[in-house]
Amino acid sequence: MEVKNILRGLIFVTIALVGFPAITLLISEGTAYFFQTEEDTIPAMSQNVEAQVYPLLEEVCIYDVTTEKVTTLSIEDFLTYSVLGTLQMDAEPEMIKAQAVLMYTYILGRHLEEEKEPTEDLYGCDMSTDTNKYVSLVYESDYIDSVRNAIDEVAGEYITYNGSLIAPVYCVSNGGVSESALTVLGEEVPYLQSVVSEYDSDYVTEITYTSDEIFARLTTQNESITLLGDPAEWIQITDATDTGYVQEVIVAYDTTVTGRQLASWLNLPSARFTVSFSDEYDRFTFSVSGSGHLVGLSQYGGNKMAEASYSYSDIIKFYFTEVEIVSSE
């Protein structure tokens, strides 16, 4: 399967799960973004290729879709603004560094892809201000100086697997165990494997809805859904992985949907959930583990690792299987 198709699949999963209820988080609701590499396919696990050392990408070209003008940022500014846009700034310095390496990997891949196959609506730029497609940038923050200081130590470092740039996938929290790309997308990606993370095990959210609220949400999402009879029978999980990631749900007795789809309809933080119904209180209770698509680096778990004195490279290599961190020339 082509890398770009895998990345589009992960972007779709991310977009489907970004409308979360208001939850107090240590790490912000960062959307995961991905680049497309100069390679057309994910490298096979049997390959043993020395990582190519790329020259330092010194500038990033951004197309503003509102003003239709082009902005050029230094790589230091881009890394600062992209980290500010994807990570809560009371995060530990080593977690900030880890996120910066992900962002450099991302923009280096974007730059290489645009050199190879330019995107028509980018007009020669590396990305645009359309945050539905590209990483979000935040230009002002009380933490800007501390972020710059952390980034100075890792600017130009990127992540490879068997010699090729990886897709720098991240989520808010994996809830105690990350999901593999195989589970979420049905495609094997060697460096996106399931990883048990004790640092995320406490990230569980409870969300409740009345039967009227469930009725309103589900019937407006799918015209074929008719909710009658006992509400306790309205939502039945019929297939889940060993980690609890829900693959299949039967809604309204005969409508089969994926766990991702139901999570999106109900604004659940992730597709790893259980559900119960209390007739006494007329209440559906969803216990949800993690937040986001659950693939790749967990920002919440990574921050706890940093608190426990792990380095940014430890964090990256914990969540991505058998990768290397390479410094630009």
N, C-alpha and C positions, 0 to 999 in steps of 0.2 A: 504494500500500500504506500502511495506517495506521502512524503512528509507533510506536504501542504494539506492533504486531505485529513490526515490525523489531527493537524493543528486546527483546521476548521471545525472538526468534530468536537475538540476540547473547547473551542471558543463558543460553540453552540451550547454545550453543557453549562458553561460559565454564565452565559447570558440568561439561560433558563433558570438560574438559581440566584440571581442578584437582587431580586425584589424581596429581601428579607424583612421580617418584622423588626421593630426597634429592639436591639439587644445590646446590653453593655458589654463591650469587648475590650480586651487589652490591646489587641491589634485591630486596625480598621478593616472595614469591608472592602478589601482590595480585590479588584477583578483580575483574574489571571490573563496574561497576554502572551503571545507566542510568535516566534519568528519562523521564517522559512529559510532553510540553509541553501548553500550552493549545490548540495547533493539532492538528487531526485528521490532517493529512498533512504529509509533508516538503515544504517550499517548493520550487517549481520554480526552476531555475537562472536563468531569464529574469526572475524577480522582482527588483525593486530597492526594498526597503522599508527605511525608516529604523528602526533598532533601537529597540524600546520600552524606555524607562528605567524599571525597577521600583523601588519604594521598598525600602530596605534591609530584608531579612528579619532581624529582631532576635532571634527566638527559634525554636527547633526543638522540636517536641513529639514524644516517642518513647514508644511503648507497649511495656512490658516483658511479653513473652509468658509468662514464668515466674511473675512475681509478680502479673501482671494489674493493674499500676499504671502510672500515667503520669508520665514525667519530662520536665521542661522545661529545655533547655540554652540558654544564650546562644549567639548565632551564633559568637562567638569560641571558646567551648568546643567547639561542634560541629565547627568546622573543625579545631581542634587535635586532637580525639580521632579524627576521621575520617582525617586525614592520618597520624596515628600508626598507625591500623589498616590503611592501604593502602600505606604507603611505608616502606622501611627508613630509619631516622633518621640514618644517616651519609651520607645524600644531601646534595648541595650545596644551599645556601639558595635558589638560583633554581629548582631542581627542586622543592623544597618549596613554593615559591610557585605554581608551575605546577599542582601537585597540589591545592593549596588552591583555586585558581580552578576546577578541575574539580569539586571537592567542593561549592563554592558553587553552581555551575551545576546540579549534580545536585539539591541540596536545594531550591533555588529552584523547579526544575521539579517536584519532588515536591510541594511546597507548593501550587503553582498547580494541579496535577492533582487534588489532594485537595479543593481549594476547588471545582473544577468538577464532579468526580465522586468523592465519598468512597468509600474502600474499607471495606467492612463490618467486617473484622476489625482495622482500625486505630483504631476508636472515636474518630474525630475527629483523630487524630494525623497527622504527616507521614510517619512510618515506624515500624517496630517493631524489636525486638532480634533478629528472625529473620534471621540472616545468610545464609540461602539465598535471601532475597528482597531484602534491603536491605544497605546499606553497613555494614561492621564498624567498631566504635568501640573504641579502646584508651584507658583512662583514666589509666594510670600508665606513666611512662617516664623514663629519665634525660635524655632529649632534649626534655622538654616545654617548657622555657623557650626553647630555641633555636627550636623550632617556632612557639611563640607570637610570638616576635620577627619571624620571617619572615612569618607570616600577617597581622600587624598592617599590613603594607604593601599587602596585596591584598584584605583582607576586603571583601566586597560586589562584587567584580568577577566577571563571568560572560561566557560565550562565546555569540555569536549567529552565525547564517548567514542573510543576507537578512532580517534583522529578527526572526528567531525563535530561541529558545533551541535549542542543539544537544543531542544525546545525547553526554555527555562520556565517550566510550569510551576505555579504555586497556588496555594489556597489559604484561607484564613486559618483553618484548623482541620486536621484529619480525624479528630475525635478518638485518638488512641491507636489507629492503624490506617495507613494510607492505602488507597485503592490503586490497583495497577491499571494501566491503560487498557489492558485486555478486558478487565471487568467493566470499565466505564464505556469503552468504545468498541470492544470486541476485536481489538488489534493488538498484537504483541509489540511493545516498545522496550528494548532491553534495559534501559536505565530508568524506566518508570514502572517499578515493581512495588508490590505491597511491602510496607515497612512498619513494624510494630514500634510505636512511640509512646512510652510511658509519660512523656511530657505533655501529651494531648489528652490523656485519659479522662481528665476532669471536665472536658469541654462538652457538656451535654445541656441542651436547652429543652424546656417543656413549653409547648404551645397548646392552648386550648381554644376550642370553637364550640358554640352551641349547634344544635342540629339545624336551626334556621340559617346560621352562618355557613355551615357546610353546604346546605341546600343551595343557597344563593351563589356561592363560589363555584360549585361544580356544574350546576345547570346553566350558568352563563358561559362556561368554558366549552361545553359540548352539548349541542342541541339534542343529541340522541340519549342523553342521560335523563332518566326519570326516577326520582327518589320517592318511593312509597314504602309503606310498611314500617318494620322495626328499624330504627336508625342504627342499631348495633350490627345490622347486616349490610349496611351501605358500603363499607370499606373493608375489604378482606385481602390481606397480604398473602399471595399464593406462591411467591418465589423470592427468596433472599439468599445471599451468599453467606458463608461462614462468618464473615465480619458483620453481618446485619445489613449490608447494602441491598436495598430493595430493587429487585429486577422486574417484578410483575405484581400488579394489584388488580383485583376485580372490583369495579365500582358499580353500584346500583344493580347488583346481581348478575349482570351479563356483559358489562363493558370492561374490556381488558385494556389497561394502560400501563406504561412503565412507571417505576418509582420516581424517576426524574420528572416525568410529566406531572404526576400528582404533586410532587414537591413544589414544582413551579406554580401550579394552580393554587396551592394553599400557602404559598410564600414560606415554605419550610427551609431552614438553613441548608439542608443537604438531603440526599436521597437515602441516607441511612437512618431509618426511623422505625419505631413501633407505634401502634395506635390502640387505644382502648376507649370504650364508651360507657359512661355512667348514666343509667336510666334515671337514678334518683336526682342527679343534678343537671340532667340533659346536657352532658358535656363530653365532647371528644377530646382526648388528651394525646398529643403526639410527643413522644420522647425522641429527640433528634440528636444524633452524635456528629460532632464536627460542623464545619461550615464551608460551603463551596462544593466543588466537584471532588474533593478529597484526594486529588492526584498531585504528586510532586512535593515540593517543599512546603511545610506548614509554618506559617508565620508565627502563630501562637506557640507551637512546640519549639520552633527555632529560637524564639525569644527566651523561653524557659531554659533551653540549653545554654544560651549565652549567660543567663543569670547563674548557671551552674559552672561557669568558667570554661565552656567549650568555645573554640575559635570559630570564625566564620567558615573556614575550610572544613572543620569538623561538621558543622551544621549542613553544609552543602553535600558533603560526601555521605552523610547519614541518610539523607532523604533521596538522593540520586544514586543509583547502583553503579559502582565501578566507573565513576567518572574521574576526570583529571581537571585541575585548574591550571590554565596556561596564561602567561603574561605576554602582552603584545610587545613587539619590538620597539 
